[in-house]
């Protein structure tokens, strides 16, 4: 009988572990979605491809940003934005 109980305990522990892992993943996705919904003109952003720029227009599912002083404009889907804020300096 103790072997059966230990098997059940292990299954319960594994299910609890997976629950907490998916819970933290859902929190992270929700935080990213909130960040993308809060994008506004003038924000500095970085895409998932590593392109930095300043937002010049925002629509429901796309943004347009300028990448340099030459005013090169790039249009991307909102889901392609990874971070907002100042660009990080290159690590030496």
PyMOL commands that set and color helices and strands:
alter all, ss='L'
color gray80, all
select helices_A, chain A and resi 2-37+78-80
alter helices_A, ss='H'
color red, helices_A
select strands_A, chain A and resi 44-47+52-58+62-66+73-77+81-84
alter strands_A, ss='S'
color yellow, strands_A
deselect
rebuild
show_as cartoon
